[in-house]
Amino acid sequence: MAAPLPRDPIADAQRNWEEHGWADVAAPMAAITAIMRTQQILLARIEGALKPFGLTFARYELLALLSFARSGALPMNKASALLQVHPTSVTNAVDRLEGSGLVARSPHPTDGRTTLIELTAEGRTVAKRATAVLNTEVFGQSGFDAADVDQLIHILGTFRRNAGDFRDG
């Protein structure tokens, strides 16, 4: 990791926005930019924790989703919807995970147009081990105070709902 900068570049950007006559949008710009930078930091931590398992966060999310499914299998289109990613992204993740022996494709028993993604025994083991590492190294050491976490969940959840990400109930 690089050495910390002597000043906050996002605060500097906010001041520049204000000085250039964009004061009305300077704070939202700074907030959005801070969220984007925070996402980069968190993703780097997650990717670092998952690297020993040969996983990216996208592939881990698919393994975790399958591990929570009652049968350990889901239709590809349902996995895409639940992960909120394009079907092509799921196909790419499945290709990689299948190549590593962590998932297998199979035909749906009643719908010939649908392909199931199924967690293999090795995939279940890797999902459990990777989750334990993420819980210890990332989620358990998030860098956020408990009260901040609750606020973040509320603020970001409200934003996501208002953006059409989900509906309550």
N, C-alpha and C positions, 0 to 999 in steps of 0.2 A: 504494500500500500504506500502511496506517495505521502510525503510529509504534508501536514496540514498547511493550508494557506494562511498568511498573516491576517487576512481579513475575509469576511464573508462576501464572496462575489455576487451573491443574489441580493444582499443588502445594497451593494454598490450599484447593481443593475436597477434596483428600485429607485435609488437616488437619481440615476441617469434618466430614467423614465420621467420622473417628476421634473427634472431640470429641462427636459425637452418638450414640456407642455402636455405630458400624458399622465398627470397626477391622478386623474379619475380612474385609471386602470393600472396604476403602478403597483398597488397592494395586491390586487388579484393576479397580476403577472408574477409577482414575487411568490405568492402562495402556490401557484401552479408550477412554477419553476422549481420551488422547493420540494413539491410532491414528486416531480420527475426525478430530481437528484436523489431524493430519499429512495425511490424505487430502484435506481441504479445501485445504490449502496446495499440495499437489502438483497437484491438479486445476486450481486457479487458474493455476498455471504452465503446465500442458499446454494449457488452453483459450486462454491468452494466446498461446502459440506457434502454435496452430492457427487462431486468428481470421483472420489474413490469407488463409487458404485457404478461408474460409467453412465450416469444419468444427468440429464438437464432437468430444469424445474418442470418444463412442459411434459417430459416423459414421466417424471415422478408423479405429477398430478394425475396422469392417466392411471398409473399403477395404484395410487392411493384410492382413486375413484372406484376402480375395479375391486380393490380389497374391501371396500365398504358395501359393494353390491352383494345381496344375499347369496346369489349363486356364484359370485366371482366372475360373472360375465355380463356384458351389456351389448346391445346393438351399437354399431359404430355411430349411427345418426343420433342416438340418445347420448352417447359419450360426448359427441361434438356439442350438443345443446347444453348439457350440464357443465361442460368446461368452458362454454361460451367462446368457442373457437371455430373457425371455418373447418368443414369436413376434410379439406386437404391437409390441414395441420394434424388432425387426428390420424389420417392415413400415413403421413410421414412418421409420426411418433410410433404408430403400430408397426410400421416397417422396421424401424430401428429396434424396438422392443422385441419383436418377433425374431429378428436376426440374433438377438442376445439370448433367446430362449426364455424370455420373461412373460410373454403372452403368446397366444395362438389364435388364429382365425378359425372360425367354423361356421357352417351354414346354420341359419336360424331353423329350428325344428318345424315351424309352421308357416314361415314366410320366406319363400325362396328368393325374394329380392333383397333380403336383409342378411348382413354378415354380423356374426357375434365376435366380440373380442373377449377372450377368456384368459384370466390370470393362470399361469402355470404354477406348479409347486415352488419352483425356483423364484418366480416373480413374486409370489406371496412372501417368501423369505426376504428377498431384497427390499420389498415395500416395507416390511416390519423393521428391518435393520436401518433403512434410510430414514424412516419416520423417527426412530429412536434418536438418531444423530441430529436430525433437524430440531426435534423437541429440546434436546440438550444444548446444542451449539447455537441455534438461531432463535427459535421461538421462546425458549426459556431465558435467553439473554438478548432480548429484543432491543434494549437500550431505551425503552419507553417506560415511564412510571405507570403503575396500574391505573391510576385515575386518567392519565393521558390515553391509555389504550381504550378505555371505555368511551372517552370523548371522540377519539379517532373513529372508532366503530360507528358511533352515532353520526358524526359529521359526514364521513365517507359513505355510509349507508344511505343517508338522506340524499346526498348528491347522486349516487348511483340509481336510487329509485326515481328521482326527478328526471334523470337522463333516460329513463325507460329501460334500465337494466333488469328490473324485476317489479312485480306488483306485490303489495302486502296481501296476505291471505290467499 
